[in-house]
């Protein structure tokens, strides 16, 4: 799961609904999988590990695009800028997920038993 596709999980459910009176039609295969996350084989830790790997891959792709641009390669400027912004957004998402996880852990530790 890419970090950018995880963004829709943080939105309120009402933000994902169409406006009143707007009719939408979806293909049959899209309706059957809508809103259902595919479970990872290793669970939550593998999901987090995959997220970190995806962020690392986007950081590497951005670095190679910038390097190709600096070396006079056939990398267009807009492609390098898009790669850098995608890496930046995915990193910011990963940091926010970490912050929320840390807040949740601290809240659980403050609970009285």
Legacy VTK file of the C-alpha trace (Angstrom):
# vtk DataFile Version 3.0
C-alpha trace
ASCII
DATASET POLYDATA
POINTS 113 float
0.000 0.000 0.000
1.528 3.275 -0.997
1.556 6.122 1.519
-0.535 8.271 -0.754
-3.272 5.667 -1.012
-3.435 5.542 2.790
-4.625 9.152 2.937
-8.267 8.242 2.317
-8.263 6.252 5.582
-7.693 9.470 7.549
-10.632 11.345 6.008
-14.019 11.327 7.708
-16.445 8.973 6.025
-18.720 11.877 5.054
-15.914 13.350 2.946
-15.992 10.227 0.788
-19.731 10.352 0.111
-21.163 12.079 -2.986
-23.210 15.225 -2.652
-26.954 14.746 -2.076
-28.810 14.155 -5.324
-25.673 13.075 -7.176
-25.951 9.593 -8.582
-22.801 7.555 -9.025
-22.236 4.237 -10.705
-19.277 1.991 -10.081
-18.041 -1.105 -11.876
-19.055 -4.316 -10.123
-15.499 -5.211 -9.144
-14.881 -1.764 -7.631
-17.985 -1.989 -5.460
-17.038 -5.360 -4.046
-13.623 -4.134 -2.867
-14.510 -0.543 -1.934
-13.504 0.296 1.601
-12.059 -3.128 2.270
-8.371 -3.115 3.002
-6.506 -6.211 1.974
-5.068 -7.762 5.101
-1.305 -8.017 5.184
0.065 -11.468 5.781
2.275 -10.291 8.651
-0.219 -7.926 10.220
0.298 -4.408 11.432
4.083 -4.521 11.690
4.450 -5.648 8.081
2.092 -2.866 7.000
4.300 -0.296 8.725
7.420 -1.915 7.292
5.944 -1.782 3.799
5.062 1.876 4.298
8.648 2.691 5.266
9.937 0.749 2.256
7.576 2.672 -0.052
8.771 5.994 1.373
12.369 4.884 0.961
11.691 3.892 -2.657
10.108 7.264 -3.443
13.059 9.053 -1.789
15.473 6.997 -3.907
13.495 7.683 -7.091
13.535 11.419 -6.348
17.270 11.364 -5.672
17.960 9.537 -8.929
15.711 11.951 -10.867
17.536 14.957 -9.416
20.901 13.325 -10.058
19.916 12.636 -13.666
18.792 16.233 -14.061
22.046 17.586 -12.611
24.177 15.327 -14.801
22.422 16.512 -17.959
20.505 13.279 -18.457
17.229 12.936 -20.281
15.166 13.707 -17.174
12.688 16.566 -17.671
12.601 19.219 -14.963
8.920 18.714 -14.220
9.457 14.980 -13.694
12.213 15.643 -11.148
10.067 18.194 -9.296
7.090 15.809 -9.229
9.292 13.000 -7.869
10.648 15.299 -5.143
7.165 16.446 -4.116
5.829 12.889 -4.076
8.732 11.858 -1.838
8.109 14.862 0.407
4.385 14.151 0.771
4.933 10.458 1.459
7.574 11.286 4.089
5.264 13.808 5.777
2.484 11.203 5.837
4.828 8.653 7.401
5.869 11.157 10.090
2.232 11.970 10.887
1.361 8.278 11.163
4.304 7.857 13.532
3.119 10.826 15.593
-0.407 9.404 15.864
0.919 5.989 16.843
3.126 7.564 19.506
0.200 9.605 20.849
-1.952 6.475 20.991
0.741 4.542 22.830
1.190 7.356 25.351
-2.556 7.554 25.892
-2.738 3.822 26.547
0.137 4.088 29.014
-1.710 6.826 30.897
-4.817 4.661 31.363
-5.417 3.447 34.855
-6.148 -0.206 35.336
LINES 1 114
113 0 1 2 3 4 5 6 7 8 9 10 11 12 13 14 15 16 17 18 19 20 21 22 23 24 25 26 27 28 29 30 31 32 33 34 35 36 37 38 39 40 41 42 43 44 45 46 47 48 49 50 51 52 53 54 55 56 57 58 59 60 61 62 63 64 65 66 67 68 69 70 71 72 73 74 75 76 77 78 79 80 81 82 83 84 85 86 87 88 89 90 91 92 93 94 95 96 97 98 99 100 101 102 103 104 105 106 107 108 109 110 111 112
